[in-house]
Amino acid sequence: MKTLYLECETGISGDMIVGMLLDLGADQETLKKALSKIKDDSFKIEIKRVNKSGIDCCDFNVILDDEHENHDHDMDYLYGHEHCHDHEHCHDHEHQHDHEHCHVHEHCHDHEHQHDHEHCHDHEHCHDHEHQHDHEHQHDHEHNHIHRNLADIEKIISELEITENAKNIALKTFKIIAEAESKAHNKPIEEVHFHEVGAIDSIIDIVSASVCFDNLGITDVIVPKLCEGTGSVRCQHGILPVPVPAVMNIISKYNLPLSITERKGELLTPTGVAFVASVITSTSLPEIIKPVKIGLGAGKREYKQPSILRGFLLEDNSQNEKDFIWKLEC
């Protein structure tokens, strides 16, 4: 029996889980062999050591090509909306320019944007053609992502050369996310098309976490609490409150312990929380624990407090228990 204790003080995400499990000793070659069977040329993986505020961590990174990049770790895209000026001169993903005009709300200068030479634009010079850049990075951030549904993802996982246990964990995790998205959008689960989660990087994260978890032979998982921030975050659906609806739906359905902190930002991702829901066996940490190995997985988003997921493999107390036979002679 192997018990894993997850310390989620600074949140949890798919890539943080994989980095932590690799740091605990999951076999990299087993993982790379499993991922090599995924028929998709839009990604590559990178495993390296990184320093987070002086702490050495394992970093698992899914690198996407330009067409599939989703800016999931782009802090300006995720949180730039919180730094707009009062007159809202910012792009929909907050790339502000020196000439300060906005390309989505029709760019009307009738708010008297005066220059030093008193040249006012109250003649309503409106750019309602939405002024796209040459690199065609649309301001609603609508890349040509493939929106897979649950059946598509189940087919991908079923064709992988991984253990049945790893497949079951991955399938269960995706079903949990599908249920949460179904409830959030009020659609049948079969009609839910994944956005962030259906993207190839999330598929890689969940499959990798499942393979590494199985490779370590973990049987029990203790998660006393999940820590989340506050504020709002931008995603495919627009600007959403933190925790986002999918995360809250998972936490509510699976009765996961949640602590809302005063930190600004999204610390919990649907991928990370769904994986916890699929493997957790207890929320109670013993009064005394004996860690035999510690793994640290690095997060990509930069907050004041570094994103690090710490996992402890605990000593199996059952190995110290002995069976006694008492013989009574009269």
N, C-alpha and C positions, 0 to 999 in steps of 0.2 A: 504494500500500500504506500503510495506517495501522495503527500499533501502539499498543495501550493497555497501560500497566503499572499494575496494581492494587496499592496498598499497603494491606494488610488488617491492620495492627497492632492496630486496635481493633475488629476484626470486620467482618462484612458482612451486610447484609439487603437485601430488595427495595427498600424506600424509600430506603435509602442509595445504592444503585446508580443509581436514577432521578435523585436529586438531583445526584449526581456527574456523570452524563451530561448533564444540563441545564446544569450549570455549565461543562461543556466546550464548550457551544454547540449542543446538540441543539435543534431548533426546537420551541418550545412550542405553536405553532399546529398543527403537524403532529400532535403528541401529543394535543391537545385534540380535534381532528377525529376521530382514531381512537377515542378513548374515548367520544365522543358517540354512537357506533353501538352501544354496549353497552346492551341493553334492561334496565336496572335502575335504579330510582329510590331505592335505599337508600344511595347514596353521592354525594359531590361531592369534587372535588380542590382543593387549595390549594398554590400554589407561591410561596414567599417566601424572603427572606434571614433567617438567624438567626445569633446569636453563640454560639459554643461555646468557653468559656474564652478569650474574646478573639479567636477566629478566626472570620472571616466565612465562612459556608457556605450552600449552597442546600438548602432543606428542601422535600421533596415529601411532602405529607400527604394521605392518603385519609381523609376524614371520613365516618363511618358514622352512620346514624340510631340511635336508642336500641335498637331491636329487634335490630339486627345488631352492636352494639358488642361486641367480644371481649376488651377489656382487655389487648390485646397489649402496650401500653406502660404499663400500670398496675403500678408496681414493688411495691406492696403485695400485689396479687393474685399476681404472678409469684414473689415471694421472701418474702412474709410468713410462710410456714411455717418459715423459718429463725430467726424471732424469737419463737416461742411460749414461754410460761413453762413451767416444769417440769411443772405440773399440766395443761398443754395447754388452758388456758382461752382458746380462740380459735376463730373460725368457720373453716369449710373454706377460705375465701379471706381469712382473717385480719382481718376487720373487728371489732376488739375494742371492747367497750362498757365503760362505767365499772362496771357491775354484774357484769362478768366472768362471764358464763355461756356455755356452748358449746352450739350448737344441733344438732350432728350426732351427738355421742356420748351422746345421750339425757339430758344435762344433769342428772346425778345429783349431789346435794350431800352424798354420804356420805363425802367427803374432808375433812369438818369445816372448811368455810369459815366461820370464826368472825368475827362482827362485834364491835365494841367492847363491845356490851352482852351478849356471851357467848351470843348466840342461835345455836346450832349447827343446821345443817340435816341432822342425821343421821337424820331421819325419811324420807329418800329421796324428796324432792320431785322426781319425774322428769317432765320435759317430753318424753315420747317422741312428741309430735305434731310435733316438729322446728321449731316456733316460727318460721314464716316472717314476714318483714317485710311491711308494707303494700305496699311497692313491688315485692314478689314477686321480689326478686333472690335466687333460690335459691342455697343455699350450695354446691352442687356445680357452680355456674356453668353450668347447662344452659339457655342461651338457645335460642330456636326458630330456630337456624341451618339453612339449607338445606345438606344434605350432598350435594354433587355428586360424581359419579364421573368417571373420565377421559373417557368418551364425552360426558358433558354439557359438560365444559370444551372438548373438541375441537370440539364443535358451535358453542360461543360464539365461539371463535377463528376458525373457518373462515368465519363470517359477517361478520367485520370487514373494513372497507375499508382494509387495510394491505398492504404489499409481501409477496411470497412469502417473502423472506428473513426478515422480521420474524415472519411466521406460523410458519416452520420453527423459529426460535429459541424462540418461546413454546411451541410444541408439544413440542419436544425437552425443554425445561425441565420441563414438567409430567409428561412421561413418566418423567423421571429421579426426580422426587418420588414418582410412583406406584409405581415399582419399589422405592424405599426403604421406603415405607410397607407395601407388599406383603410385603417381607421381615420388617419389624419385627412385623407382626401375623399372619404366616403365613397370608395369604389370597391367592387368585388376584388378579392385577392388576385384572381386570374387577370384582371385588367390593369393591375398596378405595373407601370413601367418605371424601373429604377432610374434615377438620375445619378447622384453621387455614388450610390451603392451599386448600381448596375455598370458603372464605369469599370474599366479593366483593372485599375489600381485597387479598387475595393475588393474585387474578386480575388486578386493576388493576395491581398492582406488576409482575407478570411481563410483561403485555402492554406496559406503559409502558416497562420496561427494554428489551424487544425492539425496540420502535418507535424509541426514542432511539438505541440501539446501531446499528441499521440506518441511521438518519438521518445519523449521523456518518460512515458509510462505513468503520467499523473492520473490519480483516481479520485482525489478529493480537492475541492477548491474552497477556500475561506475568503470571503469579501465582507469585512465589517461595514464598510460604507463606500459610496461613490461620491466624490466631491465635484461640484459644478460651480461655475461662475455666474455672473449676471450680465445684463445688457442685451444687446442684439447682435445678430450675425447675418451676413448675406449668403444666400445659397441659390440653387436653381429656381426656387419658388419665390425669391424676393428676399426682403429683410424680415427675419423671424426673431421672436424673443428667445432668450436663452433661459432654461433648456429648450431646445427645439421640440416641436410636437412629437416627432417619431421617438425621440429619447424618452420623453415623459410617458408615452404610451407603453413603451417596453417596461419602464420602471414600475408603472402602475399595475400592469398585467402580471408581472413576475415578482411583485412585492419586493423589489430591491431597495436596500437602505440608501437614502439620498441625503447629502448635506449640502445646502446652498451656502457658498462662501461669499465674501464681499469682493472677491477678485473679479475684474472685468474680463469677459471673454468666454468662449465656448470651450470648456475643458473636457466635456463628454461628447463623443461622436456616436451616431447610431451603430456603426460597426463595432466599436469597442464595447458599448453597453449590451448589444445583442450577443456578443461572444460571452460576456460574463453571464448573461441569462441562460445561455446554453450549457455552461459547465459548472456553475456555482452549486455547492452542496451544503454550505453553511455560512451564516453571518456571524457566528460566535467564535471568537479567537480564544484559545485556552489562556488561562492566567499566566502560565509559563510556557514559552516555546523554545525549542532548540533548533535553530536554523543550521542546516548542513551545507547550504549553498545559497548565494544571493545573486540575482540577475537584475540588471538595470537596462531598461529600454528607453531610448531618447525620443522625445517628441520633436516635431519640426517647427511648430508655431512658437514664436518668440514672445513670451510674457515676462513680467517683472520677476516672477518666480519661475525657474526653469521647469519645463515639462519633462518629468522623469517618472516612469512606471517602475516600481520596485517589486520584485517577486522573491519570496523566500520558500525554498524547499525545506520542509520540516522533518525532523527525525521521526521515524516510524516507531511510536511508543509500543506498538503491538509486538515488536521484535524482542522487547525486554520482558514481556509477560511469559511466565512459564506455567505449564500444567503440572500439577502435583497429584500423585496417587498416594493416598494414605492407606497403609496396611495395618490393620488392628489384629493383634494376636492375643489370645487369652489362654 
